[in-house]
Amino acid sequence: MNLDLLLPDCDLDTAHRDFALRIREFAHEKLAPHARAIDEQRTFRREMVHDLAAAGILGGPLAREYGGGGWSPLQLAIAHEELGAACGNARGFCAVQTGLVAQCIAKYGNEAQRRRWLPGLVAGEAIGCFGLTEPEAGSDIASMRTHAKRAPDGSFAVVGEKWWITNGGIADVMILFATQDPSLGRAGITAFLVDTKRPGLTRSPMPGVELGHRGSDHAVLTFAGFPIAADEVLGTGGKGFGTAMGGLAAGRLSVAAGAVGIHRAALSEAVRFTTGRQQFGQPLAHFQMVQERLADHFTSLHASRALVHRCAQRRAAGTETHADVAMAKLYATEVAAKATEDAVMLHGARGYSSAFPVERYWRDIQALRIYEGTSMIQKTILARMLTTAPQRD
Ligand SMILES: Cc1cc2nc3c(=O)[nH]c(=O)nc-3n(C[C@H](O)[C@H](O)[C@H](O)COP(=O)(O)OP(=O)(O)OC[C@H]3O[C@@H](n4cnc5c(N)ncnc54)[C@H](O)[C@@H]3O)c2cc1C
């Protein structure tokens, strides 16, 4: 058994390898021991937020002037693979807190908004959420109905509903997307950056029990005349669709890297189990049908990480296109889903129990295929790019 072959380390230079090791040790010590319990008990662990902040992970990719670590996109990908391998809930939290909320504020906010919110988000003193999805507007967010009615003084009153909002029940600050005129489609959408602690907002847990990510908070947010001041617009009024797309495109790198982490964890468990478990007088790993599965998932793990790192490097170089992150997310999540499914199968009945982690990996990975643009939506992005003539200046 040589599980080191599954790690990214041999492809990294010394500085990045040391970085990966630091995050891996943190995740092993502070996150992995709680991963099963928070899933079984369906609890959001507030201590996790403090631990992530103390390790410099919440602020990782943000600029140092706001308390961030100035990570490169490659460092983000490396870190989120390690988090994903240890605890899908922790990686998902970081993706929203840092990837969707803090990075959007850094990119689209004005200086006053950055100074007000980024230090608290980096320190874990404030929790953020990204309110985009509605019951009738999921993949097609331009059809959103949550309405921001503008008063003559420039302030707004919001009426509507968002759901599936990660951290929605506990967030202090929210990026809220609402339309000023549903008939305008994407041109009617504005992004707002608001403190959640004001009247006109009711928060309730999502109905039902989630398949995975059970240690995360997912909420329904109901707005009934929720007041927003004129200076709480994030970016430019009417440009919220672009803000949402920009935030999601950035965030997809974390999802893709997290999928690599889950894939790696599932394959590690499958190797460990099939080399130990004996049937018909020999370890399961000696049977060719088992070997085929291990070999396939070993290969696809490295292929998916290569796509993720390629995307990160193109992002750092300023040459990234929407195709890069779409390919990385699509491929990494889909092959990870196959790897987790086989990891469950290779464990036999043990794979069907929470006493072994593989069923959790299988449940958690399903969400990564859905949020921040489903696999089908990534395919539509890729096919559209491929079949549309390039725009020339
Ligand atoms: C764990 C979890 C956390 C989430 N966190 C957040 C959050 O923090 N903030 C937030 O705003 N949202 C969040 N979401 C919501 C998520 O972003 C949406 O679920 C997702 O965008 C899909 O929307 P939908 O569920 O309405 O599915 P739909 O858009 O209704 O899609 C249903 C099916 O139809 C397919 N489909 C739709 N359109 C097309 C098309 N044009 N071509 C081919 N197939 C298509 C989809 O791929 C999918 O398979 C979260 C979801 C989950 C599961």
The ligand as an ORCA input file, in Angstrom:
! r2SCAN-3c Opt
* xyz 0 1
  C     -25.776     21.792     -0.159
  C     -26.248     22.965     -0.989
  C     -25.815     24.242     -0.649
  C     -26.248     25.343     -1.402
  N     -25.846     26.608     -1.023
  C     -26.321     27.687     -1.694
  C     -25.974     29.021     -1.288
  O     -25.208     29.230     -0.334
  N     -26.526     30.067     -1.957
  C     -27.371     29.906     -2.999
  O     -27.824     30.887     -3.558
  N     -27.711     28.637     -3.431
  C     -27.213     27.537     -2.794
  N     -27.558     26.268     -3.197
  C     -28.501     26.109     -4.310
  C     -27.816     25.663     -5.615
  O     -26.962     26.652     -6.103
  C     -28.925     25.272     -6.600
  O     -29.543     24.118     -6.074
  C     -28.396     24.996     -7.990
  O     -28.020     26.191     -8.622
  C     -29.434     24.287     -8.885
  O     -30.659     24.917     -8.828
  P     -32.002     24.080     -8.546
  O     -31.770     23.241     -7.341
  O     -33.138     25.015     -8.512
  O     -32.145     23.083     -9.784
  P     -32.792     23.408    -11.216
  O     -32.170     24.627    -11.799
  O     -34.264     23.353    -11.117
  O     -32.279     22.152    -12.041
  C     -32.854     20.858    -11.896
  C     -32.164     19.932    -12.900
  O     -32.352     20.429    -14.234
  C     -31.092     20.618    -14.869
  N     -31.113     21.795    -15.719
  C     -31.536     23.049    -15.404
  N     -31.366     23.866    -16.474
  C     -30.803     23.125    -17.456
  C     -30.363     23.384    -18.778
  N     -30.435     24.614    -19.323
  N     -29.842     22.365    -19.504
  C     -29.732     21.118    -18.986
  N     -30.121     20.813    -17.731
  C     -30.642     21.800    -16.975
  C     -30.089     20.809    -13.719
  O     -28.775     20.463    -14.125
  C     -30.642     19.859    -12.681
  O     -30.200     18.568    -12.937
  C     -27.118     25.146     -2.496
  C     -27.524     23.847     -2.850
  C     -27.096     22.775     -2.103
  C     -27.555     21.389     -2.483
*
